[in-house]
Amino acid sequence: MSSASAPPAVEHLDVLIVGAGISGIGAARYLKTGLPSKSFAVLEARAASGGTWDLFRYPGVRSDSDLHTFGYEFAPWRDQESIASAPRILAYLRRTATENGLDPHIRYHHKVLSAAWSTERARWTVEIERTDTGERTTLTCAWLFCAMGYYRYDEGFTPRFEGRERFGGPIVHPQDWPEDLDHAGKRVLVIGSGATAVTLVPAMARTAAHVTMVQRTPTYIVPVPKRDPLANALRTCLGEERGHALTRRKNIAQQRAIWAFCRRCPKAARRIIRWINSRQLPEGYPVDEHFNPPYDPWDQRLCAVPDGDLFKAIKNGSASVVTDRIDTFTEKGVSLRSGRELEADIIVTATGLNVQAFGGIPMTVDGTPVHLPDHVAYKGMMLSGVPNFSFAIGYTNSSWTLKVGLLCEHFCRLLAHMDAHGYDVCRPEVADPAMETRPFLDFGAGYIRRVVDQLPRQGDRMPWLTSMSYHGDVKLMRADSVTDPELHFTRAVAARPEEAAR
Ligand SMILES: Cc1cc2nc3c(=O)[nH]c(=O)nc-3n(C[C@H](O)[C@H](O)[C@H](O)COP(=O)(O)OP(=O)(O)OC[C@H]3O[C@@H](n4cnc5c(N)ncnc54)[C@H](O)[C@@H]3O)c2cc1C
């Protein structure tokens, strides 16, 4: 056959990372450093890197974790402020990508549509759409690493609000913030009580006529210092690398201690948070009505407010909180179950995300669709019955990236083990078919509960538990062996013609 009529060769990579957010950039750096001979690419559906930190553009958008733990272990956080705005986080991520030579590996406008595993060929075939041209392409990879985050990018979550169409002004979702929205001098209603709402309220209150946060249920809100004087002192005295490492250790211990205290002594934790809140709020403020949730601390994520900015806005009168239920939107605002009417020029629905696993892409294994609830997460990073596949889902009780860093290390060790023994395929399989399973994310938040039956499961024992403990994971992911009786390694059938013929 002449070369002119040969079908175009399909590109093949050792590893395909999908998503160029904090997880995908981190994974690429671990892979490039740990296994420099591996060919890899990072496919990113959007025109830019950064994921969450590029997508969200609402006023004040920031982390609520400190960047010494939310940032990478290998890339010191150099800013004076350890709670950082989205532009600073983005600059950090992009600088990390550049400094580590990752830019040439990232392919923008490449949206993964589906992935099909063939055991015979020991590879994934991945369908891709160019989001800039609409062109469809295919490539194959030996390993698929999913760093697509945990929510839908095309649409945030908004519950149905009665009479929504009657409201005369703009109704905005934080995930889709209009660039030209001018809230200066306007009355703003922010619906919600989560991290986004408590970020937006003080940020908008700086120029708005007034901002009212309307919540159905209060959330635990704790002030955190924007600057960490000890972190800055350590950096000055010990240099960036050692300062970062020490602050990171301190903050990991601190996050863990606070979480453990809240879980062990919920009543005391609730009292302490209430006391902190009441000290920051005006004299006589109804703290219990607006800041005393019906659940225990850390049943859902605590919301952090840097330097108590939300409380300051309430104290200076530029913001207020109303705890009630919205009955209906009206022409002028909202009408509440209590009978109260709130007028507004702009309504912001800070009502959350649509959680989605692995970008919602359909996957098949040897032609059989992967139905996620039928699969159990192995060490919180792979799926039972799905070969050569791993994913980056971080902690929900401390900084996301702490876990992602550890699982990337484990992933590199796993690939090295396969290379050393000539294995092509690695597939977790549950040995005990009677093993009890429970939700992958055991977290009470509404956005998780809405989709829990669409997500994979976790088991009741190792290696099928999804650990939320950094120290436990350091042992499991960094120190313990990558082999396990429930992780099966094989060679590709196609690579063993004598076996294929049997
Ligand atoms: C406003 C906000 C603030 C947060 N603050 C914190 C915090 O302070 N601390 C904390 O621990 N966590 C925080 N989180 C959670 C946060 O999302 C994660 O910690 C982290 O940013 C997730 O990074 P990621 O790279 O895993 O996913 P993402 O940032 O979501 O990135 C995923 C990337 O994958 C790409 N992608 C998705 N599907 C496809 C596809 N089919 N093909 C190609 N590319 C695809 C997306 O375009 C995106 O670039 C916050 C979340 C939000 C929304």
The ligand as a MOL file (V3000), in Angstrom:
LIG
                    3D

  0  0  0     0  0            999 V3000
M  V30 BEGIN CTAB
M  V30 COUNTS 53 58 0 0 0
M  V30 BEGIN ATOM
M  V30 1 C -14.8180 29.5720 44.0770 0
M  V30 2 C -14.1150 28.3550 44.6080 0
M  V30 3 C -13.1890 28.4850 45.6280 0
M  V30 4 C -12.5230 27.3590 46.1260 0
M  V30 5 N -11.6280 27.5100 47.1280 0
M  V30 6 C -10.9840 26.4200 47.6070 0
M  V30 7 C -10.0310 26.5440 48.6610 0
M  V30 8 O -9.7500 27.6110 49.1730 0
M  V30 9 N -9.4230 25.4140 49.1140 0
M  V30 10 C -9.6910 24.1830 48.5980 0
M  V30 11 O -9.1110 23.1940 49.0390 0
M  V30 12 N -10.5920 24.0520 47.5820 0
M  V30 13 C -11.2310 25.1170 47.0890 0
M  V30 14 N -12.1520 24.9750 46.0810 0
M  V30 15 C -12.3450 23.7000 45.4660 0
M  V30 16 C -11.4840 23.7950 44.1750 0
M  V30 17 O -12.2460 23.7290 43.0280 0
M  V30 18 C -10.3810 22.8140 44.1560 0
M  V30 19 O -9.6700 22.8740 45.3350 0
M  V30 20 C -9.3940 22.9600 42.9930 0
M  V30 21 O -9.2660 24.2560 42.4460 0
M  V30 22 C -9.8270 22.0140 41.9450 0
M  V30 23 O -8.7910 21.9600 41.0170 0
M  V30 24 P -8.8140 20.8970 39.8710 0
M  V30 25 O -7.6450 21.1740 39.0090 0
M  V30 26 O -8.9330 19.5350 40.4470 0
M  V30 27 O -10.1840 21.1640 39.0960 0
M  V30 28 P -10.6380 22.4670 38.3160 0
M  V30 29 O -10.0540 23.6830 38.8660 0
M  V30 30 O -12.1250 22.3790 38.2410 0
M  V30 31 O -10.0130 22.2450 36.8650 0
M  V30 32 C -10.5020 21.2550 36.0100 0
M  V30 33 C -10.0480 21.5600 34.6010 0
M  V30 34 O -10.4620 20.4870 33.7670 0
M  V30 35 C -10.9670 21.0200 32.5710 0
M  V30 36 N -11.9090 20.0610 31.9820 0
M  V30 37 C -13.0830 19.6240 32.5140 0
M  V30 38 N -13.6670 18.7480 31.6670 0
M  V30 39 C -12.8440 18.6170 30.5920 0
M  V30 40 C -12.8970 17.8540 29.4040 0
M  V30 41 N -13.9350 17.0450 29.1280 0
M  V30 42 N -11.8950 17.9650 28.5180 0
M  V30 43 C -10.8160 18.7720 28.7780 0
M  V30 44 N -10.7200 19.5310 29.8930 0
M  V30 45 C -11.7160 19.4460 30.7940 0
M  V30 46 C -11.6570 22.3030 32.9990 0
M  V30 47 O -11.8300 23.1780 31.9040 0
M  V30 48 C -10.6820 22.8230 34.0500 0
M  V30 49 O -9.6910 23.6480 33.4960 0
M  V30 50 C -12.8200 26.0800 45.5800 0
M  V30 51 C -13.7760 25.9690 44.5800 0
M  V30 52 C -14.4270 27.0800 44.0960 0
M  V30 53 C -15.4600 26.9100 43.0140 0
M  V30 END ATOM
M  V30 BEGIN BOND
M  V30 1 1 1 2
M  V30 2 1 2 3
M  V30 3 2 2 52
M  V30 4 2 3 4
M  V30 5 1 4 5
M  V30 6 1 4 50
M  V30 7 2 5 6
M  V30 8 1 6 7
M  V30 9 1 6 13
M  V30 10 2 7 8
M  V30 11 1 7 9
M  V30 12 1 9 10
M  V30 13 2 10 11
M  V30 14 1 10 12
M  V30 15 2 12 13
M  V30 16 1 13 14
M  V30 17 1 14 15
M  V30 18 1 14 50
M  V30 19 1 15 16
M  V30 20 1 16 17
M  V30 21 1 16 18
M  V30 22 1 18 19
M  V30 23 1 18 20
M  V30 24 1 20 21
M  V30 25 1 20 22
M  V30 26 1 22 23
M  V30 27 1 23 24
M  V30 28 2 24 25
M  V30 29 1 24 26
M  V30 30 1 24 27
M  V30 31 1 27 28
M  V30 32 2 28 29
M  V30 33 1 28 30
M  V30 34 1 28 31
M  V30 35 1 31 32
M  V30 36 1 32 33
M  V30 37 1 33 34
M  V30 38 1 33 48
M  V30 39 1 34 35
M  V30 40 1 35 36
M  V30 41 1 35 46
M  V30 42 1 36 37
M  V30 43 1 36 45
M  V30 44 2 37 38
M  V30 45 1 38 39
M  V30 46 1 39 40
M  V30 47 2 39 45
M  V30 48 1 40 41
M  V30 49 2 40 42
M  V30 50 1 42 43
M  V30 51 2 43 44
M  V30 52 1 44 45
M  V30 53 1 46 47
M  V30 54 1 46 48
M  V30 55 1 48 49
M  V30 56 2 50 51
M  V30 57 1 51 52
M  V30 58 1 52 53
M  V30 END BOND
M  V30 END CTAB
M  END
